[in-house]
Amino acid sequence: MKITVSVHGRYHAFELAKGLHQRKHLDQLLTTYPRFIARKFVGPNALIKSASVLELKRQVYSKFGIGGKPDLSISKSFGQFSQRQLNSDTDIFVGWSSASLEAIKPAQGFGTKVIIERGSTHISAQTDVLRDAYKQFGLFFNETKVEMIEREEQEYALADKIFVPSKYAAQTFVDRGIAADKIIVNGMGVDFEMFQAPSSRSLDRMPRIVFAGGVGIRKGVPWLLKAFKRLSSKAELHLIGPVSPDYEKMLRKEIGANVFVRGALPGHDLSSDYGRGDIFCLPSLEEGYGMVIPQAMACGLPVVTTNVVGAADLLQHAHNGLIVSPADSTALSDALERLIDDVDLRQTMGAYAQATVQQGQGWDDYVSRAVTLYETMLASG
């Protein structure tokens, strides 16, 4: 079985490509990352083809804001690059959503099966949720371009299968008319070497609630800050991650006592912060998966999240975490307070959370599930 992985960036594609390469199933990795960087993740002998000028374009815009937002043009250009790099004897083409359209029909013309990887919800579902949330706060929502939405919807229609990371994400596709048997769920993995529980946690200080992700509307931060107001005398809240520019002004007004805005952290530092935390909270309004949740669980933290976060698939309410409805600051506050006030409960839940992810949730487990699904797909014709 020979598989091409095609991704405009990194996402979880490098973990997939690494596992496939180790199993001798990787035909080639197509990416915008420079080859020397990709090889650090995938392996020195992997066949990697790079459109690195597109990554440079993305990084220049991200840092300096030069020119218009390049997402659509990068997606189109990378789709064309992938089309040119197709191998006629590849069995499966795994392409990331929005950047694979041009390659789909040519690949299928070779007899190659095409999988679209969508690491989140249906693109229209995501847009609808965020539009309504931004409207509630009177903020401008920079909507995904109609052409990008139409592009992804064409990919969904043309692909042989669509892989998503959670049951919640899968349901958003079904709700928009895509056949359930076209959608395959494969939850993402955790790097257990990086994310590990500390040998002990200090009990001689205030409990620390850790949030990790983009600090903004989508991740539910306004509701988290509101929920935390009545808890601020007996806990700390640490917001780790880049602040969304459209939320920055509003955030400054909402920050109260014992709230710490930490900025983005690299993986090793994030793992250390999980180790210093006591509770993990991700109250997103929409989240196809939320990789920070299994990472926090691997570090022994009980999780408080919403029922529209895909990684809630890993949780059993009141066993290894607590699940509330999105945009419900009262329920969120009650859940956090329950763990703040009960040391034994949060330690027990944290231990169960760690045990949960250690049973089949590593990246090697993710790749093994993917390979089995690919083999089944090829066998069914």
C-alpha positions in Angstrom: 0.0 0.0 0.0 1.5 3.3 -1.1 0.1 6.6 0.3 0.7 10.2 -0.6 0.1 12.8 2.2 -0.5 16.3 0.9 -0.7 19.2 3.4 -0.3 23.0 3.1 1.5 23.4 6.4 1.9 20.8 9.1 -1.2 20.1 11.2 -1.2 16.5 12.2 0.0 15.4 8.7 3.6 15.1 9.8 2.7 12.6 12.5 0.7 10.6 10.0 3.5 10.7 7.4 6.0 9.7 10.0 4.0 6.6 11.0 3.3 5.7 7.4 7.0 6.0 6.6 8.0 3.8 9.5 5.5 1.2 8.2 6.9 1.6 4.6 3.5 2.9 3.3 4.5 6.5 2.6 4.9 7.1 -1.1 5.6 10.8 -0.6 4.9 13.8 1.6 3.8 17.0 -0.2 4.0 20.1 2.0 4.7 23.9 2.1 7.3 23.3 4.8 10.9 23.3 3.7 12.2 19.8 3.2 14.9 20.0 5.9 12.2 20.9 8.5 9.8 18.3 7.4 12.5 15.6 7.6 13.1 16.4 11.3 9.5 15.2 11.9 9.1 12.5 9.3 12.5 10.9 8.9 15.6 11.5 6.9 14.9 9.0 4.1 11.3 10.0 3.4 10.5 11.4 0.0 9.4 14.9 0.6 8.5 17.5 -2.0 8.1 21.1 -0.9 6.4 24.3 -2.2 8.2 26.3 0.5 7.6 29.7 -1.3 3.9 29.3 -0.2 4.9 28.9 3.4 7.1 31.9 3.2 4.2 33.9 1.8 2.0 32.7 4.7 4.7 33.6 7.3 5.3 37.1 5.8 1.7 37.9 6.0 1.4 36.5 9.5 4.3 38.6 10.9 4.0 41.8 8.8 0.5 41.8 7.4 1.9 42.6 3.9 -0.6 42.2 1.1 -4.1 40.6 1.4 -4.9 37.5 3.4 -3.2 34.7 1.4 -5.2 31.6 2.5 -7.2 31.2 -0.7 -4.3 31.8 -3.1 -2.1 29.4 -1.1 -4.8 26.7 -1.2 -5.2 27.1 -4.9 -1.5 27.1 -5.6 -0.8 24.2 -3.4 -3.6 22.2 -5.0 -2.0 22.8 -8.3 1.4 21.8 -6.9 -0.1 18.6 -5.6 -1.7 17.8 -8.9 1.7 18.1 -10.7 3.4 15.8 -8.1 0.9 13.0 -8.3 2.3 9.5 -8.8 0.2 7.2 -11.0 0.8 4.2 -8.8 -0.2 5.8 -5.5 -3.0 3.8 -3.9 -4.4 6.5 -1.7 -4.0 10.3 -1.8 -4.6 11.9 1.6 -5.1 15.6 1.1 -5.9 18.4 3.6 -9.1 20.3 3.1 -9.1 23.5 1.0 -5.8 22.7 -0.7 -6.5 19.5 -2.6 -9.3 20.3 -5.1 -7.1 20.4 -8.2 -5.5 17.0 -7.4 -8.7 15.0 -6.8 -9.9 14.2 -10.3 -6.5 13.5 -11.7 -5.7 11.2 -8.8 -9.0 9.3 -9.3 -8.1 9.1 -13.0 -5.1 7.0 -12.0 -7.4 4.8 -9.9 -6.1 6.4 -6.7 -8.6 6.6 -3.8 -8.9 10.1 -2.4 -9.3 11.0 1.2 -9.9 14.6 2.4 -8.6 15.3 5.9 -10.7 17.9 7.7 -9.3 18.5 11.2 -12.4 20.4 12.2 -16.1 20.7 11.6 -17.7 21.3 8.2 -16.5 24.6 7.0 -20.0 26.0 6.8 -20.9 24.9 10.3 -17.8 26.6 11.7 -18.7 29.8 9.8 -22.3 29.9 11.0 -21.4 29.4 14.7 -18.7 32.1 14.7 -20.8 34.6 12.7 -23.6 34.4 15.4 -21.1 34.7 18.3 -19.3 37.7 16.9 -22.7 39.4 16.2 -23.6 38.9 19.9 -20.6 40.9 21.0 -20.9 43.5 18.2 -17.6 42.5 16.8 -16.6 42.4 13.1 -16.3 38.8 11.9 -13.8 38.3 9.1 -15.8 35.5 7.4 -14.2 32.8 5.4 -14.4 33.8 1.7 -17.4 32.3 -0.1 -14.9 30.9 -2.7 -13.0 29.1 0.0 -16.2 27.5 1.4 -17.3 26.5 -2.1 -13.9 25.1 -2.7 -14.0 22.9 0.3 -17.6 21.8 -0.4 -16.4 20.6 -3.8 -13.7 18.6 -2.2 -16.2 17.0 0.2 -18.4 16.0 -2.8 -15.6 14.6 -5.0 -13.6 12.7 -2.3 -14.0 9.0 -1.8 -13.9 9.5 2.0 -13.7 12.4 4.4 -11.7 11.8 7.6 -12.6 13.9 10.7 -11.3 13.7 14.3 -14.5 13.4 16.3 -18.2 12.4 16.3 -19.2 16.0 16.7 -17.3 17.0 13.6 -18.8 14.0 11.7 -22.3 15.1 12.7 -21.8 18.6 11.2 -21.2 16.9 7.8 -24.2 14.7 8.1 -26.3 17.7 9.1 -25.3 19.3 5.8 -26.4 16.4 3.6 -23.2 14.3 3.4 -23.8 10.5 3.7 -22.7 9.2 7.0 -20.8 6.3 5.4 -18.6 8.7 3.6 -17.3 10.1 6.8 -14.7 8.3 8.9 -13.8 9.3 12.5 -10.2 8.9 13.7 -9.3 10.8 16.9 -5.9 12.4 17.0 -3.0 11.3 19.1 -0.7 12.6 21.9 3.1 12.8 22.1 3.6 10.9 25.4 7.3 11.8 25.5 6.4 15.5 25.6 3.2 15.4 27.7 3.6 13.6 31.0 2.2 14.1 34.5 4.4 15.5 37.2 5.4 13.3 40.1 3.3 15.5 42.4 1.3 18.7 42.4 1.6 21.4 45.0 -1.3 21.8 47.4 0.0 24.8 49.3 -1.2 27.4 46.8 -4.4 28.4 45.0 -5.6 25.9 42.4 -4.6 26.9 38.9 -7.0 26.6 36.0 -5.2 26.3 32.6 -6.6 27.3 29.3 -4.6 26.7 26.1 -5.6 27.8 22.6 -6.4 30.9 20.7 -7.6 33.5 23.2 -10.8 34.7 21.6 -14.4 34.2 20.8 -14.3 30.8 19.2 -12.6 29.2 22.2 -15.2 30.6 24.6 -12.9 32.9 26.5 -15.6 35.6 27.2 -17.7 33.0 28.9 -14.7 31.6 30.8 -13.8 35.1 32.1 -17.4 35.7 33.2 -17.5 32.3 34.9 -14.2 32.9 36.7 -15.3 36.2 38.3 -16.9 34.7 41.3 -14.1 32.2 41.6 -11.1 34.6 41.5 -10.7 34.7 45.3 -9.9 31.0 45.5 -8.2 30.1 42.1 -6.0 31.4 39.3 -6.8 31.4 35.6 -3.9 31.2 33.2 -4.7 31.9 29.5 -2.0 30.4 27.3 -2.0 31.1 23.6 -2.0 34.0 21.1 -4.7 36.6 21.6 -7.0 37.0 18.6 -6.5 40.6 17.3 -10.3 41.1 17.0 -10.7 40.2 20.7 -7.7 42.1 22.2 -9.5 45.3 23.1 -12.4 43.4 24.7 -10.0 41.2 26.6 -8.3 44.1 28.3 -11.6 45.3 29.7 -12.6 41.8 31.0 -9.4 40.8 32.7 -10.0 40.6 36.5 -8.1 39.5 39.6 -5.9 36.4 39.3 -6.2 36.2 35.5 -2.9 35.8 33.8 -2.6 36.2 30.0 0.6 34.3 29.1 0.8 34.3 25.4 1.8 31.4 23.1 4.2 28.7 24.4 6.1 26.0 22.6 5.1 22.4 23.3 7.7 21.6 26.0 6.9 24.8 27.9 3.2 24.0 27.5 3.7 20.6 29.0 5.4 22.2 32.0 2.5 24.5 32.5 0.1 21.6 32.4 2.2 20.1 35.1 1.9 23.2 37.3 -1.8 23.3 36.7 -4.7 21.7 38.6 -7.6 21.9 36.1 -7.8 22.3 32.4 -10.6 24.2 30.7 -11.5 24.6 27.0 -15.0 26.1 26.7 -15.1 26.4 22.9 -18.2 27.3 20.9 -17.1 25.0 18.1 -14.1 22.6 18.0 -13.6 19.8 15.6 -11.2 18.2 18.1 -9.1 20.3 20.4 -5.7 18.5 20.7 -4.9 20.4 23.9 -7.4 18.3 25.7 -5.7 14.9 25.3 -2.4 16.7 26.0 -3.7 18.0 29.3 -5.2 14.6 30.1 -1.8 13.0 29.5 -0.4 15.5 32.1 -2.9 14.3 34.6 -5.4 17.2 34.5 -9.2 16.8 34.9 -10.9 18.6 32.0 -13.8 21.0 31.9 -15.1 21.5 28.4 -18.2 21.8 26.2 -20.2 19.2 24.4 -19.3 20.8 21.0 -15.6 20.1 21.5 -14.6 17.0 19.6 -12.1 15.7 22.1 -15.0 15.3 24.5 -15.3 11.9 22.8 -12.5 10.9 25.3 -14.5 12.1 28.4 -17.0 10.4 30.6 -18.8 13.1 32.5 -17.9 13.2 36.2 -15.4 10.4 35.7 -12.4 12.0 33.9 -13.8 15.5 33.4 -16.9 17.6 33.3 -18.9 18.6 30.2 -21.1 21.6 30.0 -23.1 23.4 27.2 -21.3 26.1 25.2 -21.8 29.8 26.1 -23.2 28.9 29.5 -21.0 30.8 32.0 -23.1 29.7 35.0 -22.7 26.0 34.3 -19.0 26.6 33.5 -18.5 28.4 36.8 -20.3 25.6 38.7 -18.1 22.9 37.1 -14.9 24.8 37.8 -15.9 25.5 41.4 -16.7 21.8 42.0 -13.1 20.9 41.1 -11.6 23.9 42.9 -13.3 23.1 46.1 -12.6 19.3 46.1 -8.9 18.4 45.9 -9.6 14.6 46.0 -12.1 14.9 43.2 -9.8 16.8 40.8 -6.9 14.5 41.6 -9.0 11.4 41.0 -10.5 12.8 37.8 -7.0 13.7 36.7 -5.7 10.2 37.2 -8.6 8.8 35.3 -8.0 11.3 32.5 -4.3 10.3 32.3 -5.3 6.6 32.2 -7.8 7.2 29.4 -5.4 8.7 26.9 -2.7 6.2 27.7 -5.0 3.5 26.4 -4.8 3.8 22.7 -4.5 7.6 22.2 -0.8 8.0 21.2 0.2 9.0 17.7 1.3 5.4 16.9 -2.2 4.3 17.8 -3.7 7.0 15.6 -1.5 5.9 12.6 -2.4 2.2 13.2 -6.1 3.0 13.1 -5.5 5.0 9.9 -3.7 2.2 8.2 -6.5 -0.3 9.1 -9.0 2.2 7.7 -7.0 2.6 4.5 -6.7 -1.1 4.0 -10.4 -1.6 4.5 -11.1 1.2 2.0 -8.9 -0.4 -0.6 -10.3 -3.9 0.0 -13.9 -2.6 -0.5 -13.0 -1.4 -4.0 
